[in-house]
């Protein structure tokens, strides 16, 4: 029987070690991709909530008039927002805004959006 000592190629041990290294590296890359997608979904939801808050503030701004300053939408206190009146904010489950007195005759408005 003749043995060849100058054969080219990889031994079984080398192939197994390389396969294990490849699997570990692939698992790390896959875990990173999954985490990025989950984080991206949360960021998108926060961005939509921010846009809904801006839409609420814009509608409040349009409703402000000097004659209704103390009786309109900017009366001091907490106010609920009707979610159905904002069709672009379908992911919004509830929203509210609070009006407090600012400096002089100004008002400070804080909008809270839940999604």
N, C-alpha and C positions, 0 to 999 in steps of 0.2 A: 504494500500500500504506500502510495506516495503522498506526502504532505506538502502543501504549498505555503511557504512562509512569506511570500511577497505579494499576497492577495490585497487588492485595493477594496475599500469599503469600511463600514462601521461594524463594530461588534454589537452583540445584542445588549450588552450593558450600556454602551454609549447611546444606543437608540432609546432605551428605557429612560435613562437620565435626561436626555434631551426632550423626550415626550413629557416627563414630569415638569420640567422647567417651563415648557410651552403651556401646559395646562394651568400652572400657577399664575403665570403672566397673563393668560387669557382671562382667568377668573378675576384678577385685579382690574383689568380693563373693563370687563363687563360690569363689575360692581360700581366703578366710577361712572359709567354710562347710565346705569339705573339711578344712581343718586342725583346725577345732573338732571335727568328727566323729572324726578320727583320735585326737586328744587325749582325747576322751571315752571311747573304747574302752580306751585305756591306763589311764585313771583307774578305769574300772569293773573292769578286771582286778586292779589294785592293791587296790581296795576288797574284792573277793572274796577275795584272798589274805590280807588283814588279818583278815577274818571267819573264814577257815579257821584262821589262827594263833590267834585267840581261842577257837575251838572246841577246838583241841588243848590250849590252856592250861586250859580248863574241864574237859576230861576228865582231865588230869593232876591238877588240884585235887581232883576227886572221888575220885581214887585214893590220895590222901595219908592216911596214918594214922600215929599215933605209933609203933605196933608195927612198921611196915614202913619207917620213915624211912631206914634205911641199906641196905635190901635191895629196896625197891620201885622205882617208876618214877622216883624222884628220887635214885637213886644218882649219884654224881659221874661226869662224863664225857659223851661224845657218844652219842646214842641215835637210831636211825632210827624213822620213823613209818610205819606201814602205811597207805598212801593209801586202800586199799579200805575201811578202817574208818570213813571220813568221807564218806558218800554225798552230802552237801551240797556237797562240794568237788570237783566233777567236773573243774574246770579245773586243779586242783593236780596237777603231775607228780611231785613228790617233796617230802618235808618231813623235818625233823630237829629235835632240840632238844638243847641242851647245858646241863648242870647244873654249876654251880661253887659253892664254899662262899661264903656271904655272911658277914655279921657275926654272931658268936656261933654259934647253932645254925640260922641261916637258910640258905636256898639261893637262888641266883639262876638263873633259867631263861631261856634265849634260844631262841626258836623261829625257824627258817628255813623259809620256804615258797617253793617254785619252781613257776611256772606256765607 
